[in-house]
Amino acid sequence: MNRILKRSLAGREIQGGAGILDMLHMPPRDGMPGLARIFFTPDTDPDTVLPEGLGSVVGRGSIGGCIVVDIEHSAKDTDDVPLPLPVRDCSAAMAPTVSETELFASLNCGVAQHNGESVETLRDWLCWHQRVHGLQAALIIERGHPDAVDGLCDALRDALDAAGASGLTVVFVTSPIPLGQADTGPEAHPMNAPDAPGKDRMELPNCDRWSAPLAALSIYELLRHRFLSHARAVMNIDVHDLLPPLKNAAESMAGQSIFDRAVAAPEGTLSLSGERIYPWGIRKGRAPVFGDHICRRFDRDSGHGRWCLAPARTPAGVVWRMVRVVGARAQAPVIGFWRCMALRHGAGGKDAGKVSRIVPKSSLVEDQGLLHLARDLGAKPLRMPKAALRPDSHTTDRVAIVTTMKNEGPFILEWLAYHRAIGVDDFLIYTNDCDDGTDALLDVLQEKGLVQHRDNPFRQLELKPQHAALAAAEDEPMIRRAGWLICMDVDEFINIHAGEGHLRDLFAAVPDANMISLTWRLFGNGDVETFENKFITEQFTRCAPQMVRKPHQAWGFKTLFRNLGIFKKLGVHRPKGLKPQLKDQIAWVNGAGRRMPETEYRNAWRSTTDTVGYDLVTLNHYALRSAESFLVKRDRGRVNHVDRDQGLAYWFRMNNNAEEDRSIQRMLPSLREEYKRLLSDPDIAAAHAQCVARHRARIDELKAAPKYAAFYQDLIGDRLRALSRLHRHFGAAVFLAGPDVIPDEVWQQELPEDFFFTVQKGETSH
């Protein structure tokens, strides 16, 4: 027989900004008088509760932000005597609740929250832990409205009987007032799923304190005194969590239950840590079960803290919190459990199979331990589909660049000549809305067999220009046959430091790599004001220091990658859409040849202090060029972020002139040779000259307009020129706010090396 019981906290709301979860009778001990311990709700105004030493208050503290107060209480625990509440301007009284620790005395007990999980989940949770760990009882914190418990108890009793379980004592504890966080939607909503993608696009759920994440964090200490202090051992995990069989190198510990381990611990306490696990998919027409959860994230550790303890073994004065036990040293090592996320965040029902609502599926890999669990539970989970590398992926070493352009005519030929000189074979170039001769030049270059030129289909595809180009490029024969691919812009130059500066030298330096990150080094205008038809790589040599990661663009990277089919599509900074079945095929290195960690595999686009490297290759980023050319760049708008103005804030962020780097100039002889060869074709020379002339004419038009004339004077003024050498002194918020937030005295004086200036996030002026 199984016992299914109901209990309720004696909670109540009190006028004056206070609420009470429960008041417990604390019997006399060690010659001390009896007390009543009051557990206030988390939203109680601290000023309304009397301090220690005032009135009957003999102790006051806080657990998880919830006030706990001890008041004098000399009555016996069988006396139902109302006591005045220690709340200012309050005449209400309340009788202490009598503890029922005998319900769980000497039993192996679980304490868990139930927040909408199905009866089947409750049944399976109880049966698993009874079979694997010897669970004898469970105290379930029912988070929903108390009215729902009657039906839940009856349904669970029937489910346990049908499953053949017996000998369990299950107590549901309800609360007459909600225990959840204010201003928060249901805990089961994907918005509250830690790994859910696209939260910025989700519609916020309605607030519901009956189902929101727990706010009353003192409830574990409350339940300890009311129910659990005489239990043999208490395991604190939730009903969507499973604790696997314990393993230990010592034979004597093999097969030992979590409860036995807690009793044997020196201070009776174990730390538990939950890893989030997921199904690959849910079979249509049914709700998820524990056995569906066969996948874990390869790129993130979860670490949901919980515990198991033996109350009689813990030191005096310990406090039970949700994630840890204060005042007791947990025995090492930390013991892992599984948190089954589709049970918590509802990937069933009308959204059956939509695991992608709560986790990026490209981050999931199957786990052999979880597959064994599924078999043990008799489940038939949906498996990940098989995936394989492209069969022709290693047949060529051809290198191809995909790029987008708008009014870049004067700068195309140098960029093309340089990259041809270092070993790039193919160029696929998409353009839109050009009026400076860019299209005409590219058409000539295509006729000569040097590039492939396409109109950007962004309007038809209703995408941003760069994204549309990459989507269209997937079907291009040039891209399909490429051995190596990179998406990069005409203001970016691959600067190879290995060997003689050729791509073959880079590949030889990292022969096993199939992805190479090229971290940006931001080159400023170097105080060059006027546009001249000269090499960018020769004119602009001032740049950011290598080890300055602000602004956030400073360490952005582009990725040169083998066309193996590990990813589903091209991306602006790196290939996107990882096929997680193939993640072990990734051999990704940074610009110094060091392996990139798995945490970067899915969506990293910028380097960190752990992943930055410049020893073998850098991506020189000439985002500004001359001040005059920047006028044209601002006028034409950005290729991808078409709705963002390239004004003074952009110039300030990207204008980095603190150091000098001429390393790319060792390639000038090869560049000049290839450039001369291209210009020897009269058609190419004429088209290039036309682009230069139109660029010059557009500059003159813009400088004649008052708005742009004033803007130009700001660009070349002393203020921005000085600030371009001081970036290392500024916090990240300064680059978001723009140069106007920086006081004049900062740039008008010589600054000490350790000077630092920042503003509050969102500040826009000083």
Residue pairs with C-beta under 8 A, 6 or more apart in sequence:
1 166
1 167
2 157
2 160
2 161
2 165
2 166
2 167
2 168
2 169
2 170
3 168
3 169
3 170
4 153
4 154
4 156
4 157
4 170
4 172
5 103
5 153
5 169
5 170
5 171
5 172
6 149
6 150
6 153
6 171
6 172
6 174
7 100
7 171
7 172
7 173
7 174
7 227
8 146
8 173
8 174
8 175
8 176
9 21
9 22
9 97
9 173
9 174
9 175
9 176
9 222
10 20
10 22
10 23
10 94
10 97
11 19
11 20
11 21
11 22
11 41
11 175
11 176
11 177
12 19
12 20
12 94
12 176
12 177
13 19
13 41
13 177
14 20
14 85
14 87
14 90
14 92
15 90
16 45
16 48
16 87
16 88
16 89
16 90
17 43
17 44
17 45
17 47
17 48
18 40
18 41
18 44
18 45
18 48
18 49
18 85
18 87
18 90
19 40
19 41
19 43
19 44
19 177
20 38
20 39
20 40
20 41
20 85
20 94
21 39
21 40
21 41
21 66
21 175
21 177
21 179
21 216
21 218
21 219
21 222
22 38
22 39
22 97
22 222
22 226
23 36
23 37
23 38
23 39
23 83
23 94
23 95
23 96
23 97
24 36
24 37
24 39
24 96
24 97
24 99
24 222
24 225
24 226
25 34
25 36
25 73
25 75
25 77
25 96
25 97
25 98
25 99
26 34
26 35
26 36
26 37
26 70
26 73
26 225
27 34
27 77
28 34
33 72
33 73
33 74
34 73
34 74
34 75
34 76
34 77
35 58
35 59
35 70
35 71
35 72
35 73
36 70
36 71
36 72
36 73
36 83
36 96
37 68
37 69
37 70
37 225
38 68
38 69
38 70
38 71
38 85
38 86
39 66
39 68
39 218
39 219
39 221
39 222
40 49
40 66
40 67
40 68
40 69
41 66
41 177
41 216
42 64
42 65
42 66
42 215
42 216
42 217
42 218
43 182
43 215
44 66
44 67
46 67
47 88
48 87
48 88
48 89
48 90
49 60
49 67
49 69
49 86
49 87
49 88
50 57
50 69
50 86
50 87
50 88
51 57
51 60
52 58
52 59
52 60
54 86
55 71
55 84
55 86
56 71
56 72
56 83
56 84
56 86
57 69
57 70
57 71
57 86
58 70
58 71
58 72
59 69
59 70
60 67
60 68
60 69
60 70
61 67
61 68
62 68
63 217
63 218
63 221
63 319
63 321
64 217
64 218
64 321
64 322
65 217
66 216
66 217
66 218
68 218
68 221
69 86
71 83
71 86
73 83
73 96
75 81
77 96
77 98
77 99
78 98
80 95
81 95
81 96
82 93
82 94
82 95
83 93
83 94
83 95
83 96
84 91
84 92
84 93
85 92
85 93
85 94
97 226
99 225
99 226
99 227
99 229
100 226
100 227
101 226
101 227
101 228
101 229
101 230
101 231
102 230
103 137
103 169
103 171
103 227
104 137
104 139
104 169
104 171
104 227
104 228
104 230
104 231
105 230
105 231
106 230
106 231
106 232
107 136
107 137
107 169
107 231
107 232
108 133
108 134
108 135
108 136
108 137
108 231
108 232
108 233
108 235
108 257
108 259
109 135
109 136
109 137
109 138
109 139
109 228
109 231
109 232
109 233
109 234
109 235
110 126
110 129
110 135
110 137
110 138
110 139
110 234
110 235
110 236
110 237
111 138
111 139
111 140
111 141
111 220
111 223
111 228
111 234
111 235
111 236
112 125
112 138
112 139
112 140
112 141
112 236
112 237
112 238
112 239
112 241
113 140
113 141
113 143
113 214
113 238
113 239
114 122
114 140
114 141
114 142
114 143
114 144
114 152
114 172
114 238
114 239
115 143
115 144
115 187
115 188
115 211
115 344
116 143
116 144
116 186
116 187
116 188
116 211
116 346
117 239
117 240
117 343
117 344
118 287
118 343
119 152
119 155
119 156
119 159
120 159
120 287
120 289
121 239
121 240
121 289
121 290
121 343
122 140
122 156
122 159
122 239
123 156
123 159
123 160
123 163
123 165
124 289
124 290
124 377
125 239
125 240
125 241
125 242
125 290
126 135
126 138
126 160
126 165
126 168
126 170
127 160
127 163
127 165
128 242
128 290
128 377
129 135
129 235
129 242
129 243
130 136
130 165
130 167
130 168
132 243
132 244
132 245
132 257
133 235
133 243
133 257
133 258
133 259
134 257
134 259
134 260
135 168
135 235
135 259
136 167
136 168
136 169
137 168
137 169
137 170
137 171
137 231
138 168
138 169
138 170
138 171
139 171
139 173
139 223
139 227
139 228
140 170
140 171
140 172
140 173
140 239
141 173
141 179
141 219
141 223
142 148
142 149
142 152
142 172
142 173
142 174
142 175
143 179
143 180
143 187
143 210
143 211
143 214
144 210
144 211
145 210
146 174
146 175
146 176
149 172
149 174
152 172
153 172
156 170
160 166
160 168
171 227
173 223
173 227
175 216
178 209
178 210
178 212
179 209
179 214
179 215
179 216
179 219
180 187
180 208
180 209
180 210
180 211
180 212
180 213
180 214
180 215
181 209
181 212
181 213
181 214
181 215
182 207
182 209
182 212
182 215
183 207
184 192
184 207
184 208
184 209
184 212
184 213
185 191
185 192
185 204
185 205
185 206
185 207
185 208
185 212
186 192
186 205
186 208
186 211
186 212
187 211
187 212
187 213
187 344
188 211
188 344
188 345
188 346
189 205
189 345
190 196
190 199
190 202
190 345
190 357
190 358
191 199
191 202
191 204
191 205
192 213
192 345
193 341
193 344
193 345
193 357
193 358
193 359
194 276
194 302
195 276
195 297
195 300
195 341
195 358
195 359
195 360
195 363
196 202
196 345
196 357
196 358
196 359
197 356
197 359
197 360
209 215
214 322
217 321
217 322
220 236
220 320
220 321
220 322
221 319
221 320
221 321
223 320
224 234
224 311
224 320
228 234
228 311
229 311
230 311
230 312
231 311
232 259
232 263
232 310
232 312
233 258
233 259
233 260
233 262
233 263
233 308
233 309
233 310
233 311
234 308
234 309
234 310
234 311
235 243
235 258
235 259
235 262
235 272
235 308
236 272
236 306
236 307
236 308
236 320
236 322
237 243
237 272
237 274
237 306
237 337
238 339
238 344
239 343
240 339
240 340
240 341
240 343
240 344
241 274
241 306
241 337
241 338
241 339
241 340
242 290
242 337
242 338
242 340
242 373
243 258
243 272
243 335
243 337
243 338
244 336
244 337
244 338
244 369
244 373
245 255
246 253
246 255
246 256
246 257
246 258
246 261
246 335
247 254
248 254
248 256
253 261
256 264
258 270
258 308
258 335
259 308
259 310
261 270
261 308
261 331
261 335
262 268
262 269
262 270
262 308
262 309
262 310
262 313
263 310
263 313
265 310
265 313
265 330
265 331
266 329
266 331
267 313
267 314
267 315
267 328
267 329
267 330
267 331
268 309
268 310
268 311
268 312
268 313
268 314
268 328
269 307
269 308
269 309
269 310
269 313
269 314
269 318
269 325
269 328
269 329
269 330
269 331
270 307
270 308
270 309
270 330
270 331
270 335
271 305
271 307
271 324
271 330
271 334
271 335
272 305
272 306
272 307
272 308
272 334
272 335
272 336
272 337
273 302
273 303
273 304
273 305
273 306
273 334
273 335
273 336
273 337
274 302
274 303
274 304
274 305
274 306
274 336
274 337
274 338
274 339
275 296
275 301
275 302
275 303
275 304
275 336
275 337
275 338
275 339
276 296
276 297
276 302
276 304
276 339
276 341
276 359
277 293
277 294
277 295
277 296
277 338
277 339
277 340
277 341
277 367
277 370
278 293
278 295
278 296
278 297
278 341
278 342
278 355
278 358
278 359
278 364
279 288
279 292
279 293
279 294
279 295
279 342
279 347
279 355
279 381
279 382
280 294
280 295
280 355
280 361
280 364
280 366
280 381
280 382
280 383
280 384
281 353
281 355
281 382
282 288
282 292
282 342
282 347
282 348
282 352
282 353
282 354
282 355
282 382
283 352
283 353
283 382
284 352
284 353
285 352
286 348
286 352
287 348
287 349
287 352
288 340
288 342
288 343
288 347
288 348
289 343
289 377
289 379
290 340
290 343
290 373
290 377
290 379
291 373
291 374
291 377
291 378
291 379
291 380
291 381
292 342
292 374
292 379
292 381
292 382
293 338
293 340
293 341
293 342
293 343
293 370
293 373
293 374
293 381
294 366
294 367
294 370
294 371
294 373
294 374
294 381
294 383
295 364
295 365
295 366
295 367
295 370
295 384
296 364
296 365
296 367
296 370
297 359
297 363
297 364
297 365
298 363
298 364
298 365
298 580
298 583
298 598
298 601
299 363
299 598
299 599
299 600
299 601
299 602
300 363
300 599
302 339
304 323
304 339
305 323
305 324
306 322
306 323
306 337
307 323
307 324
307 325
307 330
308 335
309 320
309 325
309 328
314 325
314 327
314 328
315 327
315 328
317 327
318 325
318 326
318 327
318 328
319 325
319 326
319 327
338 370
338 373
341 358
341 359
342 348
342 355
342 358
345 357
345 358
347 353
347 354
347 355
347 357
347 358
351 357
355 361
355 364
360 602
361 580
362 577
362 578
362 579
362 580
362 602
363 578
363 580
363 602
364 384
364 580
365 384
365 580
365 581
365 583
366 383
366 384
371 381
374 380
374 381
384 580
384 581
385 581
386 581
387 579
387 581
387 582
388 565
388 582
389 564
389 565
389 566
389 582
389 585
390 563
390 564
390 565
393 562
393 563
393 564
393 565
394 483
395 483
396 481
396 482
396 483
397 483
397 484
397 507
398 425
398 426
398 481
398 482
398 483
398 484
399 423
399 424
399 425
399 426
399 482
399 483
399 484
399 485
399 486
399 503
399 560
400 424
400 425
400 426
400 427
400 428
400 478
400 479
400 482
400 484
400 485
400 486
401 419
401 424
401 426
401 427
401 428
401 485
401 486
401 487
401 488
402 428
402 430
402 469
402 470
402 473
402 479
402 485
402 486
402 487
402 570
403 427
403 428
403 429
403 430
403 469
403 487
403 488
403 489
403 490
404 429
404 430
404 431
404 432
404 456
404 465
404 466
404 469
404 489
404 639
404 640
405 412
405 429
405 430
405 431
405 434
405 438
405 442
405 489
405 490
405 639
406 431
406 432
406 433
406 434
406 438
406 465
406 636
406 637
406 639
407 434
407 435
407 436
407 438
407 632
407 636
407 695
408 438
408 490
409 434
409 436
409 437
409 438
409 441
409 688
409 690
409 691
409 692
409 694
409 695
410 436
410 531
410 533
410 629
410 688
410 691
410 692
410 695
411 490
411 491
411 536
411 625
412 438
412 441
412 442
412 445
412 490
412 688
412 691
413 441
413 675
413 678
413 679
413 684
413 688
414 535
414 536
414 537
414 671
414 675
415 490
415 493
415 536
416 427
416 445
416 450
416 451
416 678
417 671
417 674
417 675
417 677
417 678
418 493
418 537
418 667
418 671
418 674
419 427
419 493
419 494
420 450
420 674
421 667
421 670
421 671
421 673
421 674
422 494
422 496
422 501
422 502
422 503
422 667
422 670
423 502
423 503
423 504
424 503
425 482
426 452
426 478
426 482
427 450
427 451
427 452
428 451
428 452
428 454
428 473
428 476
428 478
428 479
429 442
429 451
429 452
429 453
429 454
430 454
430 455
430 456
430 465
430 468
430 469
430 472
430 473
431 438
431 439
431 442
431 453
431 454
431 455
431 456
432 455
432 456
432 458
432 465
433 636
435 694
436 632
436 691
436 694
436 695
436 698
437 687
437 690
437 691
437 694
438 691
439 453
440 687
440 690
440 691
441 684
441 687
441 688
441 690
441 691
442 451
442 453
443 453
444 683
444 684
444 687
445 451
445 453
445 684
446 452
446 453
447 683
448 681
448 683
448 684
450 678
452 476
452 478
454 469
454 472
454 476
456 465
456 468
456 469
456 472
457 468
457 469
457 472
458 464
458 465
458 467
458 468
458 469
461 468
461 471
461 472
463 471
464 640
464 641
464 642
465 639
465 640
465 642
466 487
466 572
466 639
466 640
467 572
467 640
470 487
470 569
470 570
470 571
470 572
471 569
471 570
473 479
473 570
474 569
474 570
479 485
479 563
479 570
480 563
482 563
483 562
483 563
484 503
484 560
484 561
484 562
484 563
485 560
485 561
485 563
485 570
485 575
486 494
486 518
486 558
486 559
486 560
486 561
487 558
487 570
487 571
487 572
487 573
488 494
488 558
488 619
489 639
491 536
491 621
491 622
491 623
491 625
492 520
492 558
492 619
492 620
492 621
492 622
493 536
493 537
493 619
493 620
493 622
493 664
494 503
494 518
494 560
494 617
494 619
494 620
495 501
495 521
495 617
495 618
495 619
495 620
495 663
495 664
496 502
496 503
496 505
496 506
496 616
496 617
497 614
497 615
497 616
497 617
497 618
497 663
498 505
498 506
498 508
498 509
498 616
498 617
499 505
499 506
499 508
499 509
501 666
501 667
501 670
506 516
506 616
506 617
507 513
509 593
509 616
510 516
510 589
510 593
510 616
512 587
513 587
513 588
513 589
513 593
514 561
514 562
514 564
514 566
514 585
514 586
514 587
514 588
515 559
515 560
515 561
515 562
515 574
515 575
515 586
515 587
515 588
515 589
515 596
516 559
516 560
516 561
516 588
516 589
516 590
516 591
516 617
517 557
517 558
517 559
517 574
517 588
517 589
517 590
517 591
517 596
517 607
517 611
517 613
518 557
518 558
518 559
518 560
518 591
518 617
518 618
518 619
519 555
519 556
519 557
519 590
519 591
519 607
519 612
519 613
519 614
519 618
519 619
520 553
520 554
520 555
520 556
520 557
520 558
520 618
520 619
520 621
521 543
521 544
521 546
521 614
521 618
521 619
521 620
521 621
521 661
522 543
522 544
522 553
522 554
522 621
522 623
522 654
522 656
523 540
523 541
523 542
523 543
523 544
523 620
523 621
523 622
523 623
523 624
523 656
523 661
524 540
524 542
524 543
524 544
524 624
524 654
524 655
524 656
524 657
524 724
525 540
525 542
525 624
525 625
525 626
525 627
525 630
525 655
525 657
525 715
525 724
526 539
526 540
526 541
526 542
526 657
527 542
527 657
527 721
528 539
528 540
528 625
528 626
528 627
529 626
529 627
529 628
529 716
530 626
530 627
530 628
531 625
531 626
531 628
531 629
531 695
531 696
531 699
532 539
532 626
533 692
535 668
535 671
535 675
536 622
536 625
537 620
537 622
537 664
537 665
537 667
537 668
537 671
538 665
538 668
539 626
540 622
540 625
541 660
541 661
541 662
541 665
542 656
542 657
542 658
542 659
542 660
542 724
543 620
543 656
543 657
543 658
543 659
543 660
543 661
544 554
544 656
544 658
544 659
544 727
545 658
545 659
545 728
546 612
546 614
547 612
548 554
548 658
548 727
548 728
549 555
549 607
549 608
549 609
549 612
550 727
550 730
550 731
550 732
550 735
551 653
551 654
551 727
551 732
551 735
551 736
552 606
552 732
552 735
553 606
553 653
553 654
554 656
555 606
555 607
555 608
555 612
556 573
556 605
556 606
556 607
556 621
557 573
557 574
557 591
557 605
557 606
557 607
557 619
558 573
558 574
558 619
559 573
559 574
559 575
561 567
561 574
561 575
564 585
565 579
565 582
566 575
566 578
566 579
566 582
566 583
566 585
566 586
567 575
567 576
567 577
567 578
567 579
568 576
568 577
568 578
568 579
569 575
569 576
569 577
570 576
572 605
572 640
573 605
573 606
574 604
574 605
576 603
578 601
578 602
583 598
583 601
586 601
587 595
588 595
588 596
588 600
588 601
589 595
589 596
590 596
590 607
590 611
590 612
590 613
591 612
591 613
591 614
591 615
591 616
591 617
591 618
592 613
592 614
592 615
592 616
593 613
593 615
593 616
594 611
594 613
596 604
596 611
597 610
597 611
600 611
604 611
607 613
618 663
620 661
620 664
623 654
624 630
624 633
624 651
624 654
624 655
625 633
627 712
627 715
627 716
628 699
628 703
628 712
629 695
629 699
630 646
630 651
630 715
631 699
631 702
631 703
631 708
631 711
631 712
632 695
632 698
632 699
632 702
633 646
634 645
634 646
634 647
634 650
634 711
635 698
635 702
635 708
637 646
638 644
638 646
644 650
647 711
648 711
648 714
648 715
648 720
648 738
648 739
648 740
649 735
649 737
649 738
649 739
651 715
651 720
652 720
652 723
652 724
652 735
652 738
652 739
653 735
655 720
655 723
655 724
656 724
656 727
657 721
657 724
657 725
658 724
658 725
658 726
658 727
658 728
678 684
679 685
679 688
702 708
702 712
703 709
703 712
714 720
719 739
719 744
719 747
720 739
722 747
722 748
723 739
723 742
723 747
726 746
726 747
726 751
727 735
729 746
729 751
729 755
729 756
729 757
730 742
730 756
730 757
730 758
731 756
731 757
731 758
731 759
732 758
733 758
733 759
733 760
733 761
733 762
733 763
734 741
734 742
734 757
734 758
734 759
736 761
737 759
737 762
737 763
737 764
738 764
740 764
740 765
740 766
741 759
741 763
741 764
741 765
741 766
742 757
742 766
743 766
746 757
759 766
